[in-house]
């Protein structure tokens, strides 16, 4: 769910029927995606997608390296947001 659509919890995602795996699996994956800066935990088990998460979906961000990729597949510096989120700051 994007920030404009509000937050989403693993339970809400599971109940939506959009994702056909267990709530526990969704919660684990959300935590892992947050560790890579693609989601942001907003409390009470809810997450929102970050700018980096949107860019990753658009194939403009390398989550493994933590850097943006421009249109010609070259890499730019990581954003301070992604770096601080993955470092737990």
N, C-alpha and C positions, 0 to 999 in steps of 0.2 A: 504494500500500500504506500502511496506517495504521501509526502507531508501535507499536500493539499487535500488529500482524502481522509486525513486523520491517521491515527495509529492503528496498528493491528496486533492482536495477541495470537499466540499459537492456537489457543482455543477457538478464537474467532475465525482464523484461517481454516482450521480443521472443519468447523461447522459450516463454512461457506460451500464446501464441496468442490472448491477449485483445486485443492490439493488432496490427493488420495493416499495419504500416509498418516501415521499416528501423530497425535498431538505431541508426544514425547520427541518423535523424530523432528517435527517442525521446530520445537523449542531448541533442540540441539543445533540444528542448522542455522536458525536465527542467531544464536549466540556466536557461532563460528563466523557467520557473515558480518556480524558486528565487530568481531575481533579484526577483521580485514578492512573495516571502515565502510562496508557497503550498506549496512544498516546502522541505525543509532537506537540504543535502548533508551526509552523515555520513562521507564518505571512501570511497576505492576505487571511485568511480563510483556509490555507493549513495545513495538519497534516501528520506526519509520525508515524509509529508504533515504540514503544520503545522496548528495550530488555525485559522489564517486560511484555509488550503486547505480544511479541512472546512467552515468557514463559507461559503466561496465556493461550494462544491458545494450547500450548503443555501440558497443565494441570500440569505445574511445578511452578505456581505462584498463590498465594491466594490474589486477588486484594482487597478483603474486609479487610483483615488483613494487607496487604502490605508486605507480606513475601513470600520467596521462599519455595517450598515444595520439599524435596528430594524424591528419588524413593521409599522410604518406608513410605511415607505420614507423615514424621516428618517435622517440620518447622524450617527454618533457619532465621537468621536475615535479615531485609529488606535491600535492597541496598541503598546507599546514594543517588543515582540518583532518585529513586522512592520517597524517603522521601522528597528531595528538590523540586521535581516537584509538589508533592501534597501539599506542604506547600507554594507554590508560590515563592520559592526562585530561 
